[in-house]
Amino acid sequence: MVGMCRVAGWPVPEEFSLNPVNSVAALSHWRCLLVLAGEISPQGMGELTRRYPSTGLRRSSESSTSIQATLEQIPPSPRQEVLQQDEKQIPHSGSTGSAPYKKAEKTLIRSFDSHFHLDRLSARGPRIPLTHLAAIEQAFPQQPDKGYTTLLSGAVAVFCDQKTLPSEKEITALTQQGFTVMIGAHPKIILTRKERQRVKSLSQHPSVSGVGEVGLDHSVTSDLWHLQERQLRDLLTGLPPSRVLTLHIRGMRDDVTGVEAYMRCLDVITPIIKGSQKIQLHCFSSTTEVVQQWLESFPSTHFSISNMANSFNSQQRAALKSVPRNKLLLETDAPYFPPVGKKLNAPSLLDYTAESVATILGDISPEEVLELTETNARAFFH
């Protein structure tokens, strides 16, 4: 299974698990293969036998019974329980009787969190290492009372705190475990020249997808704004268009849509980066006019929506509706913006955000939002 992961480029878990399944490669385990073989029709089994003749080894009925007994003793995984709801009887090959089979009712939907803080979530969350996507799913289980279940296919781990910036070795390990890594500097914190150089150096690591989050935050006093702009210019100098730029843009405290800050940031970066630059507007919450202006200047701009959508006003809701569907991303910004009833947010809880976005858009289901944004994120970050 390790070899399969390496050949396919999949993350290699510390330990393979069938309950719950934590790797696609785990499906090659003999127990999984035996269950799959049991679902092959008599006609299909005959075709397999014709194409791949027996090696001469014979399986005794005692061995078959023993294996089946072993399978029956294995507790079902949560995903098996989700995908198997109603029992129905179907004949199994090589048997005149029938065995119970549970028909799949819930759909498995892939999700991709486009922005969260792994370091901050790890510090505030459960005392278990969140070293891979499956660990996050286990630590923060999704809503059980839905007609679908989600599989976290990817998550962008954003590092913008100087004290917790990962080493090059840690960056490589994170990407091997399925994370996308971004390195940046929060605009509220003005770095020294040496610190800025460290951010630029790490962001150029081949396993890092780009620079972010960086940007402008006008919720602080105006005497700091020019320092934020100087820092932003320095961090973006020499950024290749193929790399992602994740921008944190916040307006003054009484400016809910932050139009002034969004337009000022556009003015600052336009002379520095190319029009083909890949840009993610993190926690986007502005207006339709801002959407149009950014797409005119930078057509590859993507708009990343968080649980802030729950409190969007009419202007912000209209802006979300105006975003081209192929430019839409979902994020949790975990551990922030936790869903109602939760102490912390996490990438595995992205379905809450999808529900809010689907409600605003009105013509699309939460499942479709998750599928759409998963596809968009994979194309955007890779």
TITI-510307 format. One line per field, with one value per residue (C-alpha): x, z, y; residue number from 1. Coordinates in nm, 4 decimals, padded with zeros to 6 digits. Layout:
// TITI-510307
xx = [X, ...]
zz = [Z, ...]
yy = [Y, ...]
i = [NUM, ...]
This chain:
// TITI-510307
xx = [00.0000, 00.2928, 00.4273, 00.0905, 00.0791, 00.4268, 00.3598, 00.0267, 00.1599, -00.0883, -00.0063, 00.1305, -00.0467, 00.1535, -00.0595, -00.3133, -00.6630, -00.9818, -01.1921, -01.2120, -01.0482, -00.7653, -00.6160, -00.7341, -00.4523, -00.6143, -00.8838, -00.6275, -00.6314, -00.7526, -01.0573, -01.1755, -01.1018, -01.2969, -01.6012, -01.5815, -01.5455, -01.8586, -02.0584, -01.9584, -02.2461, -02.2224, -02.1837, -01.9068, -01.7298, -01.7443, -01.5877, -01.3101, -01.2430, -01.2251, -00.9868, -00.7690, -00.7505, -00.6967, -00.3400, -00.4269, -00.4752, -00.8074, -00.9919, -01.1630, -01.5113, -01.3642, -01.1233, -01.4025, -01.6177, -01.3280, -01.2617, -01.6283, -01.6415, -01.3417, -01.5120, -01.8274, -01.6239, -01.4797, -01.6878, -01.8227, -01.6438, -01.8395, -01.8217, -01.9545, -02.2457, -02.3104, -02.3032, -02.5047, -02.8526, -03.1293, -03.0843, -03.1860, -03.1236, -02.9177, -02.7714, -02.3967, -02.1913, -02.1284, -02.4260, -02.7885, -02.8871, -02.8732, -02.6853, -02.7808, -02.6635, -02.7180, -02.8004, -02.6087, -02.8326, -02.5915, -02.3676, -01.9974, -01.8997, -01.5405, -01.4597, -01.1578, -01.0910, -00.9129, -00.7868, -00.7299, -00.4650, -00.3209, -00.0880, -00.3638, -00.6096, -00.3512, -00.2830, -00.6510, -00.7912, -00.7772, -00.4452, -00.3852, -00.1467, -00.3347, -00.0691, -00.2940, -00.6424, -00.7905, -00.6762, -00.8715, -01.1813, -01.1528, -01.0948, -01.3760, -01.6500, -01.9005, -02.2754, -02.4362, -02.7936, -02.7561, -02.8289, -02.4617, -02.1226, -01.8062, -01.4530, -01.1881, -00.9778, -00.7565, -00.6958, -00.4746, -00.2662, -00.1815, 00.1139, 00.1389, 00.2723, 00.6487, 00.6744, 00.5061, 00.6409, 00.7264, 01.0746, 01.1483, 01.1390, 00.7998, 00.6654, 00.7621, 00.6029, 00.2773, 00.2423, 00.3117, 00.0164, -00.2274, -00.2014, -00.1419, 00.0951, 00.0987, 00.3521, 00.2745, 00.2628, -00.0547, -00.0803, -00.1493, 00.2052, 00.4830, 00.7913, 01.1560, 01.3545, 01.5071, 01.1640, 01.0296, 01.3240, 01.2510, 00.8883, 00.9949, 01.2509, 01.0064, 00.7319, 00.9664, 01.0074, 00.8985, 00.6362, 00.4757, 00.1928, 00.2451, 00.2432, -00.0343, -00.1985, -00.0666, -00.2482, -00.3999, -00.5993, -00.7526, -00.9182, -00.6005, -00.5076, -00.4284, -00.0704, 00.0142, -00.1363, 00.1719, 00.3824, 00.1414, 00.1702, 00.5488, 00.5513, 00.3069, 00.5141, 00.8284, 00.6701, 00.5193, 00.8287, 00.9317, 00.6229, 00.5662, 00.2107, 00.1839, 00.2073, -00.1014, -00.1330, -00.3737, -00.4865, -00.6261, -00.8189, -01.0223, -01.1802, -01.2183, -01.4307, -01.7372, -01.6911, -01.8638, -01.7926, -01.4392, -01.4668, -01.1988, -00.9484, -01.0190, -00.9708, -00.6586, -00.5067, -00.5831, -00.3956, -00.0966, -00.0456, -00.1284, 00.2163, 00.3951, 00.2379, 00.1231, -00.2391, -00.2269, -00.1479, -00.3478, -00.5178, -00.7350, -00.9406, -00.9578, -01.2802, -01.4295, -01.7108, -01.7332, -01.9608, -02.0511, -01.8497, -01.5398, -01.5898, -01.6051, -01.3031, -01.0792, -01.1793, -01.1115, -00.7625, -00.6801, -00.9006, -00.7605, -00.8953, -01.0881, -01.3296, -01.3067, -01.6184, -01.6206, -01.8903, -01.9017, -02.1658, -02.4119, -02.4152, -02.3885, -02.6015, -02.7883, -02.4836, -02.2585, -02.5186, -02.5519, -02.1727, -02.1607, -02.4247, -02.2179, -01.9050, -01.8532, -01.9054, -01.5611, -01.4041, -01.5757, -01.3872, -01.4914, -01.2877, -01.3306, -01.0528, -01.0348, -01.0226, -01.2257, -01.5950, -01.7104, -02.0552, -02.3375, -02.2867, -01.9155, -01.6261, -01.3856, -01.4069, -01.2158, -01.1731, -01.3948, -01.6830, -01.6780, -02.0288, -02.1689, -02.0200, -02.1510, -02.5019, -02.4802, -02.3510, -02.6164, -02.8885, -02.7662, -02.7171, -03.0580, -03.0181, -02.7634, -02.7498, -02.4836, -02.3538, -02.3147, -02.1381, -01.8899, -01.8262, -01.7921, -01.5496, -01.3469, -01.2924, -01.2106, -00.9630, -00.7760, -00.7314, -00.6356, -00.3805, -00.2161]
zz = [00.0000, 00.0688, -00.2782, -00.4357, -00.2572, -00.3746, -00.7366, -00.7426, -00.5517, -00.2652, 00.0964, 00.2987, 00.6358, 00.9449, 00.9746, 00.7262, 00.8653, 00.7433, 01.0225, 00.9099, 00.5687, 00.5657, 00.2227, -00.1212, -00.1155, 00.1853, -00.0521, -00.1904, 00.1426, 00.1011, 00.3191, 00.0898, -00.2227, -00.0839, -00.0170, -00.3697, -00.5176, -00.3328, -00.5208, -00.8676, -01.0543, -01.1631, -01.5227, -01.4248, -01.2212, -01.5154, -01.7408, -01.4886, -01.4622, -01.8409, -01.8756, -01.5773, -01.5393, -01.1989, -01.0755, -00.9662, -00.6041, -00.4587, -00.1861, 00.0543, 00.1791, 00.5288, 00.4320, 00.2677, 00.5760, 00.7965, 00.5907, 00.5891, 00.9640, 00.9979, 00.7863, 00.9935, 01.3074, 01.1672, 01.2894, 01.0073, 00.9506, 00.9770, 00.6012, 00.5452, 00.7742, 00.5825, 00.2444, 00.3540, 00.4801, 00.3486, 00.3332, 00.0307, -00.0660, -00.3728, -00.4694, -00.4315, -00.6810, -00.5880, -00.3536, -00.3902, -00.0970, -00.0455, 00.1827, 00.3146, 00.1149, 00.2180, -00.0621, -00.0760, 00.0040, 00.0984, -00.1649, -00.0961, -00.1829, -00.2088, -00.0412, -00.0497, 00.2143, 00.0386, 00.3532, 00.7139, 00.9835, 01.0748, 01.3386, 01.5190, 01.4950, 01.6350, 01.9262, 02.0159, 01.9122, 02.0567, 02.1814, 01.8858, 01.5985, 01.2990, 01.0643, 00.7797, 00.6412, 00.7948, 01.1403, 01.0990, 00.9914, 01.2977, 01.5381, 01.3940, 01.2611, 01.0169, 01.0562, 01.0717, 00.9855, 00.6150, 00.2952, 00.1969, 00.3565, 00.2717, 00.2057, 00.2626, -00.0527, 00.0188, 00.2453, 00.2185, 00.5340, 00.5663, 00.7802, 00.8489, 01.2066, 01.2339, 01.5418, 01.3725, 01.0173, 00.9132, 00.8193, 00.4678, 00.5984, 00.7605, 00.4410, 00.2420, 00.5005, 00.4977, 00.1205, 00.1271, 00.3651, 00.1325, 00.2456, 00.0187, 00.1894, 00.1717, 00.3455, 00.4266, 00.6800, 00.8336, 00.7434, 01.1037, 01.1901, 01.0373, 00.9857, 00.9954, 00.6730, 00.7892, 00.8664, 00.5276, 00.3594, 00.5471, 00.4308, 00.0694, 00.0896, 00.2317, -00.0120, -00.2993, -00.1757, -00.4562, -00.2313, -00.1419, -00.3685, -00.3214, -00.0964, 00.1542, 00.3406, 00.2887, 00.2193, 00.3751, 00.6964, 00.7551, 01.0788, 01.2500, 01.2925, 00.9699, 01.0725, 01.0018, 00.6543, 00.4674, 00.6491, 00.5376, 00.1775, 00.1908, 00.3311, 00.0670, -00.2174, -00.0835, -00.0414, -00.3916, -00.5801, -00.8156, -00.7548, -01.0607, -01.2077, -01.1778, -00.7985, -00.5912, -00.4155, -00.1204, -00.0101, 00.3269, 00.2752, 00.5507, 00.5579, 00.8388, 01.1297, 01.0082, 00.6453, 00.6333, 00.2664, 00.2776, -00.0667, 00.0102, 00.1218, -00.1744, -00.4246, -00.2515, -00.2533, -00.6241, -00.6810, -00.4775, -00.6465, -01.0087, -01.0878, -00.9191, -01.0534, -01.3951, -01.5061, -01.5317, -01.1596, -00.9725, -00.6866, -00.4030, -00.2188, 00.1181, 00.3224, 00.0450, 00.1713, -00.0588, -00.3383, -00.6969, -00.8205, -00.6434, -00.8062, -01.1485, -01.0915, -00.9731, -01.2591, -01.5105, -01.3702, -01.2817, -01.4679, -01.2640, -00.9371, -00.7273, -00.4515, -00.1361, 00.0841, 00.4543, 00.7219, 00.7154, 00.4488, 00.7298, 00.8122, 00.4603, 00.3903, 00.0634, -00.1120, -00.0110, -00.1110, -00.4513, -00.4876, -00.4146, -00.6805, -00.9312, -00.8862, -01.1902, -01.0760, -01.1978, -00.9759, -00.6536, -00.3630, -00.0142, 00.3019, 00.6746, 00.7920, 01.0781, 01.3699, 01.3173, 01.2255, 01.3934, 01.2969, 01.5460, 01.8352, 01.7655, 01.9636, 01.6706, 01.2953, 01.0908, 00.7234, 00.7772, 00.8647, 00.5274, 00.4540, 00.6855, 00.4605, 00.1526, 00.2969, 00.3556, 00.0036, -00.1513, 00.0355, -00.1021, -00.4588, -00.4567, -00.7662, -00.6419, -00.3629, -00.0886, -00.2472, -00.5822, -00.4142, -00.2535, -00.5800, -00.7801, -00.5388, -00.4960, -00.8713, -00.8787, -00.5913, -00.7407, -01.0692, -00.8936, -00.6383, -00.8443]
yy = [00.0000, 00.2299, 00.1580, 00.2328, 00.5696, 00.6604, 00.5660, 00.7525, 01.0517, 01.0070, 01.1009, 00.8088, 00.7852, 00.6999, 00.3866, 00.2505, 00.2143, 00.0497, 00.1945, 00.4652, 00.4350, 00.6915, 00.6277, 00.5186, 00.2645, 00.0963, -00.0273, -00.2729, -00.4579, -00.8168, -00.7532, -00.4731, -00.6773, -00.9714, -00.7549, -00.6134, -00.9611, -01.0657, -00.8017, -00.9283, -01.0898, -01.4555, -01.3395, -01.0978, -01.3637, -01.6003, -01.3385, -01.2744, -01.6481, -01.6764, -01.3808, -01.4710, -01.8506, -02.0090, -02.0517, -02.4048, -02.3120, -02.4146, -02.2338, -02.4676, -02.3935, -02.3892, -02.1104, -01.9167, -01.9479, -01.8414, -01.5299, -01.4370, -01.4808, -01.2507, -00.9882, -01.0087, -00.9388, -00.6159, -00.3204, -00.1052, 00.2241, 00.5498, 00.5896, 00.2394, 00.3198, 00.6397, 00.4715, 00.1713, 00.2471, 00.0217, -00.3529, -00.5516, -00.9121, -01.0014, -01.3397, -01.3866, -01.5814, -01.9410, -01.9469, -02.0469, -01.8326, -01.4606, -01.2260, -00.8826, -00.5859, -00.2256, 00.0139, 00.3397, 00.6355, 00.9094, 01.0624, 01.1080, 01.4662, 01.5863, 01.9190, 02.1515, 02.4181, 02.7047, 02.8793, 02.7757, 02.8173, 02.4785, 02.6223, 02.8115, 02.5236, 02.2832, 02.5193, 02.5580, 02.2229, 01.8709, 01.7411, 01.5139, 01.5852, 01.7264, 01.5971, 01.4830, 01.5424, 01.2278, 01.3408, 01.6644, 01.4722, 01.2500, 01.5395, 01.7514, 01.5197, 01.6631, 01.6981, 01.3518, 01.4538, 01.5260, 01.3386, 01.3432, 01.2946, 01.4844, 01.3678, 01.6340, 01.6070, 01.9072, 02.2048, 02.5121, 02.5536, 02.9222, 03.0286, 03.4026, 03.4130, 03.4514, 03.2296, 02.9334, 02.9494, 02.5925, 02.4795, 02.3555, 01.9991, 02.0584, 02.2154, 01.9063, 01.6775, 01.8762, 01.8610, 01.4874, 01.4513, 01.6270, 01.9893, 02.2862, 02.5323, 02.9126, 03.1380, 03.5013, 03.7820, 03.9233, 04.2937, 04.3927, 04.2828, 04.4936, 04.2783, 04.3679, 04.3467, 04.0182, 03.8732, 03.9791, 03.8115, 03.4898, 03.4972, 03.5540, 03.2752, 03.0194, 03.1218, 03.0330, 02.6752, 02.4377, 02.2761, 02.6116, 02.7275, 03.1004, 03.4060, 03.4620, 03.5791, 03.9315, 04.2557, 04.5658, 04.5923, 04.9356, 04.8310, 04.9552, 05.3218, 05.5069, 05.5870, 05.2197, 05.2042, 05.3274, 05.0659, 04.7940, 04.9131, 04.9173, 04.5648, 04.4417, 04.5872, 04.4255, 04.0811, 04.0839, 04.1951, 03.9164, 03.7006, 03.4740, 03.4878, 03.1099, 03.1320, 03.2078, 03.5432, 03.5276, 03.8730, 03.9756, 04.3002, 04.4666, 04.8083, 05.0560, 04.9412, 05.1312, 05.0186, 04.6798, 04.6106, 04.7533, 04.9135, 05.1743, 04.9082, 04.6774, 04.9583, 05.0884, 04.7404, 04.7155, 05.0426, 04.9225, 04.5850, 04.6744, 04.8237, 04.5313, 04.2124, 04.0979, 04.0913, 03.7130, 03.6761, 03.4111, 03.5983, 03.4720, 03.7339, 03.5617, 03.6010, 03.8136, 04.0369, 04.3394, 04.4631, 04.3790, 04.6785, 04.5459, 04.2040, 04.3679, 04.5930, 04.3095, 04.0794, 04.3567, 04.4150, 04.0546, 03.8015, 03.5110, 03.6534, 03.4008, 03.4979, 03.2891, 03.2803, 03.1940, 03.1672, 03.5474, 03.4846, 03.4145, 03.7863, 03.9309, 04.2377, 04.2904, 04.4415, 04.1534, 03.8951, 04.0599, 04.0552, 03.6827, 03.6206, 03.8188, 03.6058, 03.3781, 03.0206, 02.9150, 03.1850, 03.0775, 02.9177, 02.8079, 02.8463, 02.8008, 03.0364, 02.7860, 02.8047, 03.1239, 03.1639, 02.8398, 02.7104, 02.7520, 02.5117, 02.4617, 02.6080, 02.5943, 02.5765, 02.3168, 02.2189, 01.9134, 02.1498, 02.3249, 02.1986, 02.4670, 02.7346, 02.5545, 02.5646, 02.9407, 03.0021, 02.7776, 02.9663, 03.2999, 03.1769, 03.0125, 02.7942, 02.5422, 02.2837, 02.2669, 01.9462, 02.1213, 02.4140, 02.1736, 01.9894, 02.3116, 02.4758, 02.1565, 02.1488, 02.5207, 02.4940, 02.1994, 02.3843, 02.7080, 02.5869, 02.3121]
i = [1, 2, 3, 4, 5, 6, 7, 8, 9, 10, 11, 12, 13, 14, 15, 16, 17, 18, 19, 20, 21, 22, 23, 24, 25, 26, 27, 28, 29, 30, 31, 32, 33, 34, 35, 36, 37, 38, 39, 40, 41, 42, 43, 44, 45, 46, 47, 48, 49, 50, 51, 52, 53, 54, 55, 56, 57, 58, 59, 60, 61, 62, 63, 64, 65, 66, 67, 68, 69, 70, 71, 72, 73, 74, 75, 76, 77, 78, 79, 80, 81, 82, 83, 84, 85, 86, 87, 88, 89, 90, 91, 92, 93, 94, 95, 96, 97, 98, 99, 100, 101, 102, 103, 104, 105, 106, 107, 108, 109, 110, 111, 112, 113, 114, 115, 116, 117, 118, 119, 120, 121, 122, 123, 124, 125, 126, 127, 128, 129, 130, 131, 132, 133, 134, 135, 136, 137, 138, 139, 140, 141, 142, 143, 144, 145, 146, 147, 148, 149, 150, 151, 152, 153, 154, 155, 156, 157, 158, 159, 160, 161, 162, 163, 164, 165, 166, 167, 168, 169, 170, 171, 172, 173, 174, 175, 176, 177, 178, 179, 180, 181, 182, 183, 184, 185, 186, 187, 188, 189, 190, 191, 192, 193, 194, 195, 196, 197, 198, 199, 200, 201, 202, 203, 204, 205, 206, 207, 208, 209, 210, 211, 212, 213, 214, 215, 216, 217, 218, 219, 220, 221, 222, 223, 224, 225, 226, 227, 228, 229, 230, 231, 232, 233, 234, 235, 236, 237, 238, 239, 240, 241, 242, 243, 244, 245, 246, 247, 248, 249, 250, 251, 252, 253, 254, 255, 256, 257, 258, 259, 260, 261, 262, 263, 264, 265, 266, 267, 268, 269, 270, 271, 272, 273, 274, 275, 276, 277, 278, 279, 280, 281, 282, 283, 284, 285, 286, 287, 288, 289, 290, 291, 292, 293, 294, 295, 296, 297, 298, 299, 300, 301, 302, 303, 304, 305, 306, 307, 308, 309, 310, 311, 312, 313, 314, 315, 316, 317, 318, 319, 320, 321, 322, 323, 324, 325, 326, 327, 328, 329, 330, 331, 332, 333, 334, 335, 336, 337, 338, 339, 340, 341, 342, 343, 344, 345, 346, 347, 348, 349, 350, 351, 352, 353, 354, 355, 356, 357, 358, 359, 360, 361, 362, 363, 364, 365, 366, 367, 368, 369, 370, 371, 372, 373, 374, 375, 376, 377, 378, 379, 380, 381, 382]
